[in-house]
Amino acid sequence: MSNLTVAFISLSGNTLSFVKRLSDYLKLNHNIDTRQINIKDLNHETFPVDEPFVAILPTYLEGGNGIDHGDVEILTNPLGDFISAHDNYKNCFGIIGSGNRNFNNQYCLTAKQYSQRFGFPMLGDFELRGTISDIERLAAIILKAQEEFTAQR
Ligand SMILES: Cc1cc2nc3c(=O)[nH]c(=O)nc-3n(C[C@H](O)[C@H](O)[C@H](O)COP(=O)(O)O)c2cc1C
């Protein structure tokens, strides 16, 4: 049996649903136990994460079009604070964005910005709660990225 750690934030429940279903899928199909770090529950508390982890982040931007204006992150900053605290970003092997394609150029933009800011890869994205095929697709990508990251350490 092995483990996966996921740090995420969810304001309206979509990302939480995805993380729960991803965890169930990994347990059932790979016998992997998932440690869920739900940033919303922490009330701005931070702590060091000593094991490799993946971050999952919805985008909430304040208006704009994501190109020349409107890329100001609102509501999800506590995840960025958690990742930067205690050098946690060094153990983050990648980020997955969630969002809504109706936002066009702003689709999952905050996850892309975190990838640039912290230097870890953007592993993928999904819309809203994600479908079962998103879970299967992203589970494979996450496990491969975790394996490669662990092998390099
Ligand atoms: C005020 C507001 C702004 C949003 N801005 C964006 C955006 O800029 N880009 C995007 O891809 N999705 C945007 N979304 C969609 C959310 O990222 C999407 O609904 C996501 O699934 C929410 O995740 P959560 O339910 O875990 O909080 C926005 C949603 C709201 C309510």
PDBQT file of the ligand as one rigid body, heavy atoms in Angstrom, charges set to zero:
ROOT
HETATM    1  C1  LIG A 201     -16.764  34.637  -8.645  1.00  0.00    +0.000 C 
HETATM    2  C2  LIG A 201     -16.239  33.498  -9.463  1.00  0.00    +0.000 A 
HETATM    3  C3  LIG A 201     -15.167  33.713 -10.299  1.00  0.00    +0.000 A 
HETATM    4  C4  LIG A 201     -14.645  32.652 -11.076  1.00  0.00    +0.000 A 
HETATM    5  N1  LIG A 201     -13.591  32.898 -11.899  1.00  0.00    +0.000 NA
HETATM    6  C5  LIG A 201     -13.114  31.883 -12.685  1.00  0.00    +0.000 A 
HETATM    7  C6  LIG A 201     -12.035  32.120 -13.576  1.00  0.00    +0.000 A 
HETATM    8  O1  LIG A 201     -11.509  33.226 -13.665  1.00  0.00    +0.000 OA
HETATM    9  N2  LIG A 201     -11.564  31.062 -14.303  1.00  0.00    +0.000 N 
HETATM   10  C7  LIG A 201     -12.105  29.808 -14.226  1.00  0.00    +0.000 A 
HETATM   11  O2  LIG A 201     -11.616  28.891 -14.910  1.00  0.00    +0.000 OA
HETATM   12  N3  LIG A 201     -13.148  29.558 -13.392  1.00  0.00    +0.000 NA
HETATM   13  C8  LIG A 201     -13.657  30.565 -12.633  1.00  0.00    +0.000 A 
HETATM   14  N4  LIG A 201     -14.708  30.317 -11.784  1.00  0.00    +0.000 N 
HETATM   15  C9  LIG A 201     -15.261  28.958 -11.743  1.00  0.00    +0.000 C 
HETATM   16  C10 LIG A 201     -14.709  28.151 -10.573  1.00  0.00    +0.000 C 
HETATM   17  O3  LIG A 201     -13.300  28.023 -10.626  1.00  0.00    +0.000 OA
HETATM   18  C11 LIG A 201     -15.335  26.761 -10.622  1.00  0.00    +0.000 C 
HETATM   19  O4  LIG A 201     -16.717  26.867 -10.381  1.00  0.00    +0.000 OA
HETATM   20  C12 LIG A 201     -14.719  25.790  -9.641  1.00  0.00    +0.000 C 
HETATM   21  O5  LIG A 201     -15.222  24.499  -9.885  1.00  0.00    +0.000 OA
HETATM   22  C13 LIG A 201     -14.995  26.181  -8.205  1.00  0.00    +0.000 C 
HETATM   23  O6  LIG A 201     -14.372  25.246  -7.356  1.00  0.00    +0.000 OA
HETATM   24  P1  LIG A 201     -14.890  25.015  -5.852  1.00  0.00    +0.000 P 
HETATM   25  O7  LIG A 201     -16.365  24.659  -5.940  1.00  0.00    +0.000 OA
HETATM   26  O8  LIG A 201     -14.080  23.899  -5.348  1.00  0.00    +0.000 OA
HETATM   27  O9  LIG A 201     -14.697  26.287  -5.091  1.00  0.00    +0.000 OA
HETATM   28  C14 LIG A 201     -15.235  31.361 -11.015  1.00  0.00    +0.000 A 
HETATM   29  C15 LIG A 201     -16.330  31.143 -10.160  1.00  0.00    +0.000 A 
HETATM   30  C16 LIG A 201     -16.837  32.185  -9.396  1.00  0.00    +0.000 A 
HETATM   31  C17 LIG A 201     -18.033  31.912  -8.503  1.00  0.00    +0.000 C 
ENDROOT
TORSDOF 0
